Amino acid sequence: MARRAGPLVGIIMGSSSDGRVMAAAAEALDGFGVAHEDQIVSAHRTPSRLAEYARHAEEAGVRVIIAGAGGAAHLPGMIASNTLIPVIGVPIAAGASGARAAAPPRLAALGGLDALLSMSEMPTGSPVACVGINKAANAALYALKILAVESPALRKRLASHRLAQHRAVVRESERMRRSGVRAHSRLRKAR
Ligand code: RP5
């Protein structure tokens, strides 16, 4: 895949209150130097904008869309039904993690399970890949794997990332082996 100016990944979310969770997707993509464009698109508050966004993403050459939403969370499914670009949904524990996190969570009654089921149970015809609740970084890593199919350079970076994860666990294990699990977890808490 040749280097280009436009965004390869479109990050969208139903509300600015989803931003704190979705920032983890942007952070992961930034870590790999992959360009993304971030927008708010609400399936129920801005339905016409949703269709416009799907057209825009196709025209801009976006290869993967990461869509985060909470509650009934129809954003990823509706975007998927408007485009052929693969969509990865991030179910958000709405109200629990947003800008108003300090306020009593209004929509967190189902703890994100509502959004998870809305995305993973898309009826046959318009599939949405779905990560765990609030797992925006995983959505980005999955998007990177999709992009890596066409990019040997990105594939290499993902392989180094995997090796770095492996080494970090081995280092941590060695520390635990020396100190024992009780002291190790005390140290971890103190860190
Ligand atoms: C959904 O409703 C959004 O994705 C958000 O998670 C949730 C709450 O939105 P706000 O009331 O915080 O704007 O559409």
Boltz pocket constraint, residues with backbone or C-beta under 6 A from the ligand:
constraints:
  - pocket:
      binder: B
      contacts: [[A, 13], [A, 14], [A, 15], [A, 16], [A, 17], [A, 18], [A, 42], [A, 68], [A, 69], [A, 70], [A, 71], [A, 92], [A, 94], [A, 95], [A, 98], [A, 107]]
      max_distance: 6.0
